[in-house]
Amino acid sequence: MRAHPAGPRHGDVFTPGAVPRMPAGVNALEPGIWPTSSHRASGGSLVVGGCDVRRLAADYSTPLFVIDEVDFRGRAADFRDSYARGPAPATVYYAAKAFLATTIARWVEQEGLGLDVATGGELAVALAADFPPDRIIMHGNNKSLEEIETALRSGVGTLVIDSVPEIDMVSAVALRLGVTARVLVRVTVGVEAHTHEFIATAHEDQKFGLSLATGEARDAVARVRSAPALHFAGLHSHIGSQIFDASGFEIATSRIADLAAKIASDGASIEELNLGGGMGIAYTSLDDPLGVPDMAAALERIVVKSCERAGVDIPRLSFEPGRAIVGPAGITLYQVGIVKPVELDNGLVRTYVSVDGGMSDNIRTALYDADYTVVLASRESSAPPQLCRVVGKHCESGDVVVRDAWLPSDLAPGDLLAVAATGAYCRSMASQYNYVPRPAVVSVREGATTTILRRETQADLLALDPGAPS
């Protein structure tokens, strides 16, 4: 499996090899990281979707999430087409948890993808967008009775069973409503692929799924088949996130195929095998994910080989990419505030660049130690680069947006910075920490803009407080 080079992971002093490489130029846009339409205007400002970021910041203020509609749609279509080829054509569900709004749901529907939701709230957004419910798959390790009933009343196409008690819950609700619920059983296969590494043992100690190793998954399938108002359609597996190649799927798929053979001996067949999502993207120049068509072809080869070895029919496949569709399509714009050089104990200097957002609009750096690429977006600079740490405005020492980045040494208050590949998880995981309103999300296309989510106001922050004056 392709190795992932470790990014900078160091403390308060610089260590050799612990900082990102200096780019060829501080104004350069690394290929494969930015939305496909991104380029520099004649004056050096960043243009995305035909829109100059200076105009976007003036019209919508900052921080601001910007999504290139053409880029999003192109990636969705690439998944749709690449996974539909060959002897095992697949259904692609967009994973709503990466980022969802009614506009996004409509793009997904128009590009011919299904939608993967994990909560009643995500389902509500999908239904508000008139997304076809039969093309929705619903996850959740703790679905409430209300969520299950809403899903079944709405005609959601598939529910993923995540535990034994849920079998009885879904069966009871479906029986009461007089419908048949199509379900997949989520299997914990003992394989984890995360941050480009996989381990083929253990990983049973988690909240998701039913254990293959203990026989719980096989027993759950039998229980589903005997429950009234349930239709057993197949199996589901998800092995992790930021997966750069197909290696991590080999052992998982082989184990799933063996389970399918046992289920076949019990008298059941597998209509659908859902191998989840987790396809990775490039956040920095060190990241090198496999292209969508190549990943699709590799996964199909793995499934065909595993099923032939196990002696089972090749089922309909399905996958649930989210980050890989919306992540590279999005950037975040910030305005620079305080620029503060800090002398360290070893005599070196680190420049802290404070911006008008932070961990309330991107928690991933603090939560996952995530790396990002950032550039000066509002102008060109010929100043020599300096190693900076881009930080937010929150009352938290861990409020870091980009841990280490080369930025021009003439960076000043009022400049705009753009952080790449923030379309996934940043807005969906955003908070109101320190009562900072969440940013707007706008789409750009051929020089035009559309508001996907408006910026929150201080009135929004007070709206839920009954003690605040109306």
C-alpha positions in Angstrom: 0.0 0.0 0.0 1.2 3.5 -0.8 2.9 5.0 2.2 1.8 8.4 3.5 4.7 10.7 4.5 4.2 12.2 7.9 3.5 15.9 8.0 4.9 18.3 10.6 4.3 17.1 14.1 6.5 19.1 16.4 6.3 21.2 19.5 7.4 24.8 20.2 10.8 24.6 18.5 11.6 23.9 14.9 13.3 20.6 14.3 15.0 19.5 11.1 12.6 18.0 8.6 9.6 18.9 10.8 8.4 21.8 8.7 6.8 21.7 5.2 9.0 22.2 2.2 9.3 25.8 0.9 7.2 26.1 -2.2 8.7 27.2 -5.5 7.0 30.5 -5.0 4.8 31.8 -2.2 2.2 32.8 -4.9 2.1 29.3 -6.5 -1.1 27.2 -6.5 -0.1 23.6 -5.9 -1.9 21.4 -8.6 -4.4 18.9 -7.4 -5.2 20.8 -4.2 -7.3 23.8 -5.3 -10.6 23.8 -7.2 -10.0 23.1 -10.9 -11.0 26.6 -11.9 -8.5 28.3 -9.5 -6.0 30.7 -11.0 -4.2 34.0 -10.3 -5.6 37.2 -11.9 -3.1 39.6 -13.4 -2.7 41.5 -10.1 -2.1 38.3 -8.2 -5.5 37.8 -6.6 -7.0 34.4 -6.5 -9.9 33.7 -8.8 -12.3 30.7 -8.2 -15.2 29.9 -10.4 -14.6 33.1 -12.3 -14.9 35.2 -9.1 -12.1 37.3 -7.6 -11.8 36.5 -3.9 -11.5 40.2 -3.1 -15.0 40.7 -4.5 -16.3 37.7 -2.6 -14.8 39.0 0.7 -16.3 42.5 0.0 -19.8 41.1 -0.8 -20.0 38.3 1.8 -17.4 39.3 4.4 -15.0 36.8 6.0 -14.5 34.1 7.0 -16.2 32.7 4.0 -16.6 29.2 2.6 -16.5 29.1 -1.2 -17.5 26.1 -3.3 -16.8 25.7 -6.9 -20.1 24.3 -8.4 -18.5 23.0 -11.6 -15.7 21.3 -9.6 -18.3 19.6 -7.3 -20.5 18.5 -10.1 -17.5 17.2 -12.1 -16.2 15.1 -9.2 -19.7 13.7 -8.6 -20.0 12.8 -12.3 -16.6 11.2 -12.2 -17.6 8.9 -9.3 -21.0 8.2 -11.0 -19.4 7.2 -14.3 -16.3 5.5 -13.0 -18.1 3.2 -10.6 -20.8 2.3 -13.2 -18.4 0.5 -15.5 -17.4 -3.2 -15.6 -19.0 -6.5 -14.4 -19.9 -5.1 -11.0 -21.6 -1.7 -11.6 -22.0 0.4 -8.4 -24.4 2.9 -7.0 -22.7 6.0 -5.5 -24.2 7.7 -2.5 -22.9 11.1 -1.6 -22.1 11.1 2.2 -24.0 14.1 3.5 -22.0 14.3 6.7 -19.1 15.9 4.7 -21.3 18.9 3.9 -25.0 19.2 3.2 -27.5 21.9 2.4 -30.5 21.9 0.1 -28.5 23.3 -2.8 -25.9 20.5 -2.4 -28.6 17.9 -2.2 -30.1 19.2 -5.5 -26.7 19.1 -7.2 -26.2 15.5 -6.0 -29.7 14.5 -7.3 -29.1 16.2 -10.7 -25.7 14.4 -11.1 -27.4 11.0 -10.6 -26.0 10.1 -7.2 -27.8 8.7 -4.2 -27.6 10.4 -0.7 -26.2 8.9 2.5 -27.6 10.5 5.6 -26.8 9.7 9.2 -29.3 11.6 11.3 -32.9 12.9 11.2 -31.5 16.4 10.6 -29.6 15.3 7.5 -32.8 13.5 6.3 -34.8 16.6 6.9 -32.5 18.7 4.7 -32.7 16.0 2.0 -36.5 15.9 2.1 -36.6 19.7 2.1 -34.6 19.6 -1.2 -37.2 17.2 -2.6 -34.4 14.6 -2.9 -36.0 11.2 -4.1 -36.3 9.2 -0.9 -35.8 5.9 -2.6 -32.3 7.1 -3.4 -31.5 7.7 0.2 -29.6 5.3 2.5 -29.8 6.0 6.2 -27.1 5.3 8.7 -26.9 5.8 12.5 -25.7 3.8 15.4 -28.5 5.2 17.7 -31.5 5.9 15.4 -34.5 7.1 17.5 -37.9 5.7 16.9 -38.9 9.0 15.5 -36.0 9.0 13.0 -36.9 5.4 11.9 -40.6 6.3 11.5 -39.8 9.4 9.5 -37.5 7.5 7.3 -40.0 4.7 6.6 -42.9 7.1 6.2 -40.9 9.1 3.7 -40.0 6.1 1.7 -36.2 6.0 2.4 -34.8 3.3 0.2 -32.4 1.6 2.6 -31.7 1.6 6.3 -28.4 0.3 7.6 -28.8 -1.9 10.7 -26.1 -1.1 13.2 -27.0 -3.3 16.2 -29.2 -6.2 17.3 -31.7 -4.0 19.2 -32.2 -1.9 16.1 -33.5 -4.9 14.2 -36.5 -5.2 16.5 -37.0 -1.4 16.5 -37.1 -1.1 12.7 -39.3 -4.2 12.4 -41.8 -2.9 14.9 -42.1 0.5 13.2 -42.3 -1.0 9.7 -45.0 -3.5 10.9 -47.0 -0.7 12.5 -46.8 1.4 9.3 -47.6 -1.4 7.0 -44.4 -1.2 5.0 -41.4 -3.4 4.3 -38.1 -1.9 5.3 -35.1 -2.7 3.0 -32.1 -3.1 5.2 -28.3 -3.7 5.0 -26.5 -5.2 8.0 -23.3 -3.2 8.9 -20.4 -5.6 9.6 -17.3 -4.8 11.6 -14.7 -6.7 9.6 -11.6 -6.3 11.8 -9.9 -4.0 9.3 -9.2 -0.3 9.8 -7.9 2.0 7.1 -7.2 5.5 8.4 -4.8 8.2 7.5 -3.4 5.9 4.8 -2.4 3.0 7.1 -4.4 -0.2 7.7 -4.2 -2.9 10.3 -5.9 -6.2 9.7 -6.5 -7.2 13.3 -8.7 -6.1 16.2 -10.7 -2.9 15.8 -13.8 -4.6 17.2 -13.8 -2.1 20.1 -15.9 0.6 18.4 -19.5 1.8 18.4 -20.3 0.9 14.8 -21.5 -2.4 13.3 -21.8 -6.0 14.2 -18.8 -8.2 14.7 -17.8 -10.7 12.0 -15.2 -12.4 14.2 -17.7 -13.3 17.0 -20.4 -14.5 14.6 -22.7 -11.6 15.7 -23.1 -10.3 12.1 -24.2 -13.7 10.8 -26.6 -14.1 13.6 -28.0 -10.6 12.9 -28.6 -11.5 9.3 -30.6 -14.5 10.4 -32.6 -12.3 12.8 -33.3 -9.8 10.1 -34.5 -12.5 7.8 -36.9 -13.9 10.4 -38.2 -10.5 11.5 -41.6 -9.3 10.1 -41.6 -6.4 7.7 -37.9 -6.4 7.0 -36.2 -7.3 3.7 -32.6 -8.3 4.0 -30.8 -6.8 1.0 -27.1 -7.2 1.9 -24.1 -6.1 3.9 -22.3 -2.9 4.7 -18.7 -2.2 5.7 -16.7 0.9 6.3 -13.0 0.7 7.1 -11.9 4.3 7.6 -11.1 7.6 6.0 -8.5 9.4 3.9 -7.8 6.1 2.1 -5.3 6.7 -0.7 -5.4 3.4 -2.5 -7.4 0.1 -2.6 -5.1 -2.0 -0.4 -7.1 -1.6 2.8 -10.2 -3.0 1.1 -8.6 -6.3 0.1 -8.8 -8.0 3.4 -12.1 -6.4 4.3 -13.7 -7.5 1.1 -12.3 -11.0 1.3 -13.8 -11.4 4.8 -17.1 -10.0 3.6 -17.2 -12.5 0.8 -16.5 -15.4 3.2 -19.5 -14.1 5.3 -21.6 -14.0 2.2 -20.8 -17.6 1.5 -21.9 -18.6 5.0 -25.1 -16.5 4.6 -25.7 -18.3 1.3 -25.4 -21.6 3.1 -28.1 -20.4 5.4 -30.4 -19.8 2.5 -29.9 -16.1 1.8 -28.3 -14.1 -1.0 -26.6 -10.8 -1.0 -28.2 -8.3 -3.4 -26.0 -5.4 -2.4 -22.6 -5.0 -0.9 -21.8 -1.5 0.3 -18.1 -0.9 1.0 -18.6 2.6 2.5 -16.5 5.6 1.6 -13.4 7.1 3.0 -11.7 7.9 -0.4 -9.0 10.5 0.4 -8.0 13.8 -1.1 -4.9 16.0 -1.3 -4.7 18.6 1.4 -1.0 19.3 0.8 1.6 18.5 -1.8 2.6 15.4 0.2 -0.7 13.8 -0.4 -1.1 11.5 -3.4 -4.5 9.8 -3.6 -5.4 7.4 -6.3 -7.5 8.9 -9.1 -11.3 8.1 -9.1 -11.3 5.8 -12.2 -8.2 3.9 -11.0 -9.7 3.4 -7.5 -13.0 2.3 -9.0 -11.3 -0.3 -11.2 -9.1 -1.5 -8.4 -12.1 -2.0 -6.1 -14.0 -3.9 -8.7 -11.1 -6.2 -9.3 -10.9 -6.9 -5.5 -14.7 -7.6 -5.3 -14.7 -9.9 -8.3 -11.7 -11.8 -7.1 -13.0 -12.2 -3.6 -16.5 -13.3 -4.7 -15.0 -15.8 -7.2 -12.7 -17.2 -4.5 -15.6 -17.5 -2.0 -17.9 -19.0 -4.6 -20.7 -16.4 -4.3 -22.4 -14.3 -6.9 -21.1 -10.8 -7.5 -23.6 -8.5 -5.8 -24.6 -5.0 -6.7 -21.9 -2.7 -5.3 -22.4 0.7 -3.6 -20.0 3.3 -2.2 -20.4 6.4 -0.1 -17.8 9.1 -1.0 -18.3 12.5 0.6 -15.0 14.3 1.2 -13.7 13.2 -2.2 -16.5 15.1 -3.9 -16.9 18.3 -1.9 -13.5 18.6 -0.2 -11.4 19.8 -3.1 -14.3 21.9 -4.4 -14.2 24.2 -1.4 -11.9 26.9 0.0 -12.1 29.2 3.1 -11.3 32.9 2.9 -9.9 34.7 6.0 -8.8 38.2 6.6 -5.5 38.7 8.3 -5.5 40.6 11.6 -2.6 40.6 14.1 0.8 39.4 12.7 3.0 38.6 15.7 6.6 37.3 15.5 7.4 35.2 18.6 11.0 34.5 19.5 11.6 30.9 20.7 14.0 29.5 23.2 16.4 28.4 20.5 16.6 31.9 19.1 14.4 31.1 16.1 11.3 33.1 15.3 7.8 31.8 14.5 5.4 34.3 13.0 1.8 33.9 14.3 -0.7 35.1 11.7 -4.1 35.6 13.3 -7.3 35.5 11.1 -10.9 36.3 11.7 -12.1 32.7 12.1 -10.4 29.6 13.5 -11.5 26.5 15.3 -15.2 27.4 15.1 -15.1 27.1 11.3 -12.3 24.5 11.1 -12.0 22.2 14.1 -10.1 19.5 12.1 -6.6 20.9 12.8 -7.2 20.8 16.6 -9.2 17.6 16.5 -7.2 15.5 14.0 -3.9 17.4 13.7 -4.9 17.9 10.1 -2.6 19.7 7.6 -3.7 22.3 5.1 -2.4 24.4 2.3 -2.8 28.2 2.6 -1.8 31.1 0.3 -2.0 34.8 0.3 -5.1 35.3 -1.9 -5.7 39.0 -2.3 -2.4 40.1 -4.0 0.9 38.9 -5.3 4.0 39.4 -3.3 7.7 39.3 -4.1 8.7 39.3 -0.5 10.8 36.4 0.8 8.8 33.7 2.5 8.7 33.2 6.2 7.4 30.2 8.2 4.1 31.1 9.8 1.5 29.5 11.9 -2.1 30.6 11.0 -4.2 30.8 14.1 -7.8 31.8 14.9 -9.3 34.4 17.2 -10.7 32.0 19.8 -9.7 31.8 23.5 -7.9 28.5 23.1 -4.2 27.9 22.6 -5.0 25.0 20.3 -7.0 27.3 17.9 -4.8 26.6 14.9 -5.9 26.7 11.3 -2.6 25.8 9.6 0.2 24.6 11.8 3.1 25.5 9.5 3.0 27.4 6.2 5.3 29.5 4.1 3.8 32.9 3.6 5.2 36.2 2.4 7.2 38.2 5.0 5.2 41.4 4.0 1.9 39.9 5.2 -0.2 42.6 6.8 -3.5 43.2 8.4 -6.3 43.3 5.8 -4.7 40.7 3.5 -6.8 37.8 2.5 -5.7 34.2 3.0 -7.2 31.2 1.3 -7.1 27.7 2.7 -7.6 24.9 0.2 -9.6 21.7 0.4 -12.0 22.8 3.1 -15.3 21.8 1.5 -15.6 18.7 3.6 -16.4 18.7 7.4 -15.4 22.3 8.1 -18.8 23.9 7.8 -20.6 20.7 8.8 -18.6 20.5 12.1 -18.6 24.3 12.7 -19.6 25.7 16.1 -20.4 29.0 17.8 -17.6 28.7 20.2 -16.9 32.1 21.9 -20.2 33.1 20.3 -18.6 33.6 16.9 -21.3 33.4 14.2 -20.7 30.6 11.6 -19.6 31.8 8.2 -21.7 31.9 5.0 -21.2 29.4 2.3 -21.4 30.6 -1.3 -21.1 28.7 -4.6 -19.3 30.2 -7.6 -19.8 29.4 -11.2 -18.7 31.3 -14.3 -18.4 34.6 -12.4 -21.8 34.3 -10.6 -22.4 33.6 -6.9 -25.2 31.9 -5.1 -25.7 31.8 -1.3 -25.9 28.2 -0.1 -26.0 29.1 3.6 -26.2 32.7 4.8 -23.8 34.1 7.5 -25.1 33.8 11.0 -25.7 37.1 12.9 -25.5 38.0 16.5 -29.3 37.9 16.5 -29.1 34.3 15.5 -26.8 33.7 18.4 -29.3 35.2 20.8 -32.4 33.6 19.2 -32.4 30.5 21.4 -31.8 32.5 24.6 -35.2 33.2 26.3 -33.5 35.8 28.6 -32.4 38.0 25.7 -34.5 40.9 24.6 -36.6 40.3 21.6 
